[in-house]
Amino acid sequence: MSWYVARVADHLKRRRARLRGGEGPRLPSLFLFTDGTRVPDPLRDIARLPQGSGVVYRPYTHEAPQALGERVAAACREAGHVLLVGRDA
């Protein structure tokens, strides 16, 4: 399912760029927003993302957020994902 969402997002991104007359910013077309309740195991979900996706790490309800954040950062680097942190780095 995530590959389909990524394809649709890429299509919409290219369409928007054509309408604007250029490529625009080089941001991923697909982002995963982590959440301790909805995404209890972000590492599993990061591994399932298409290469070059984005991850917004929101550690508000995670236990040991720094340790998990370090593992999330490593997983994102390995997969070539963009990582944004929604709290202190």
N, C-alpha and C positions, 0 to 999 in steps of 0.2 A: 504494500500500500504506500509506503513512504517514497518508493521510486516514482509512483504515479503522481503524488503530490509534488515531488521535485520537478517532474517534467512539466506539469501545468504551471508551476511557479516560474520556471525558466521561460516558458512560452510567454507568459504575461510580462515578464521583465523585458524580453526582447521587443515585444509589441510596444510597451511603454517607451523604450529607447527610440524606436522608429518614429513614434508620434512626436517625441521631443527633438528629433533630428540628431541624435548622438547616442553614445553608449551610456552615459550617465555614470554614477558612482559604481564601483566594483564591490558591491555587497552581495552576500549569498542570497539566493532566491528562497531558501528555506531555513527557518530558525526553529530550534527547540528551546523552549523556556522551561527551565527546571523549577521544580516546586516540591517541597518535602512531602506534600499530600498526594498530588497528582502524578508526580514522577519520583517515586521513592528510591529508584535505582537509576540515576542518570547515566551511569557508565554503560549499562545494558542498552539504553536507548541511544546513546551517542554512537555505540558500535553499529547500530542499525541504520544510521543516517547515511545518505549518499555523500560521497566525497565532496568536500568543499562547502558543506552546509555551515550554518552558524549555530552557536549555542550561547544562550544567555543564562549564566549561572546565577540563580537567586537562592542564596543559602539561608534565608530567613528562618526556616523551620527545621533545617537539617541539624542533626547532632554532629559535633566535631566538624563544623563547616570549613575550617582551614585545611584539615587533612583531606577531606573530600574534594575541596577545591583544587588542591594540588594534583590529585588523581584525575580530576576532570580536565585540568589544563594539559596534563601529559597525554591523555586520550585525544584531546582536540589537536594537539601538535602532531601526534602520530597519524591522525586521519586527515590532516590538512584543513581542519575546520577553523572558522573564525570564532574566537571566544570573547564574550563581553561579560563583565562581572557586575551584578546589580547591587553590590555592596562593597565594603572595603576589600581591596585586593588581598 
